[in-house]
Amino acid sequence: MSATIPAEALLAAAEQFGTPLYVYQAETIARQFHQLETAFTGHPTRFFYACKALSNQTVLRHLRGLGAGLDCVSLNEVKLGLHAGFAPENILFTPNSVTFEEIVAAKDLGVHLNIDNISMLERFGTTYGGSYPVCIRLNPHIEAGGNYKISTGHIDSKFGISIHQMRHLERVVKSTGLNVKGLHMHTGSEIKDVDVFLRALEVLFDAARRFPDLEFLDLGSGFKVPYKPGDVATDMAELGLRVTAAFAEFEQEYGRPLQAWFEPGKYLVSEAGFLLVRVAVVKQTPATVFAGVDSGFNHLIRPMFYDSYHTISNLSHPEGPERVYTVVGNICETDTFAWDRRLPEVHEGDLLAFHNAGAYGFEMSSSFNSRVRPAEVLLENGELRQIRRRQTFEDLLAGQE
């Protein structure tokens, strides 16, 4: 995994803004978005950034400027998107297990609705008929992804309407007069096998034959990004060519053109982000040498929650002799970023950088142990700019009596 931000820029960011600190590079986000656009030039395709990965307003505005739409999973994410300047027609709302009132509120804001259960579809159709178009999220019963917790298309998943319920779904659509303009599915994250997307697309094509007035088919996302040397990423060029060819063939049968929609999140922002931490203590026990840092899973939960791997660089002593460390945080329970990791010799006070921290890093952070959330900084055109201030003790008290 190669760094996207020069070490000197990361050192400067830590010196100027302190640690822990999230740093993102605007140019990397743009590079990733343009790679998607290039891969799918052969077919009309829209990309809706899944802002659950990183919803900072500056990042959202940057992606809007690149031409991205926005995929939202809560009403507040929709509102964040509108606040960042996204037009309602460029926002897709894909909730699950929400109240009917939240769906209606999103409708009133004018965004695309992606509904994932029959009872809500029936209620929406009974209330509004075909006056407001909807997309339907299907569960293809395809298990995919790098971790069961992020696999969303298998038979035990809470997401989507089972493809085995198509007859029931058709009856609801017909009886209520629903205006179905799109079909959606998302099988999981960290998918490196292009064939998974093609299998999902065949399921969508089969379902589309039952709905003659569709405008788009949405394949979700789940593109694999490399986390460590030798990692295999999703081959976007191959995916673009094969999806384009599949759409062209199906459209001849379907009788009208269909847009392809995707909702990339991690793919756009993961490699752009770094979490910078300072080594507080080097502690040797009979079995282990710990490098304890001034952060924890309250700032980057992915290693503990998903067993994810993040490359770690010692920015202070990059050329030192390698030794083995277990890198841990300062939270009151097991809080491990990396077990038995070979790193250039670590000293107390050294600055470490966690790579691939742009997605689900700050976004999943908390104030557990009453520790404050980090600041966020954007590196753009060689300039560092704070885009979220560090949380304070007063922020912890806000809203309390």
ABEGO torsion letter per residue (X at the ends): XBBABBAAAAAAAAAAAEOBBBBBBAAAAAAAAAAAAAAAAABBBBBBBBAAABABAAAAAAAAAAGBBBBBABAAAAAAAAAAGBBAAABBBBBBGBBAAAAAAAAAAGBBBBBABAAAAAAAAAAAEAABBBBBBBBAGBBBEABAAABAABAABABEBBAAAAAAAAAAAAAAGBBBABBBBBAEBGBABAAAAAAAAAAAAAAAAABAABABBBAEBGBBBBABBGBBBBBAAAAAAAAAAAAAAAAAAAGBBBBBBBBBAAAAAAAABBBBBBBABBBBBAABBBBBBABBAAABAAAAAAGBBBBBBBAABAABBBBBBBBBBABABBBBABBGBBBBBBBBGBBBBBBGAABGBAAABBABGGBBBBBBBBBBGGBBBBABBBBBAAAAABGBX
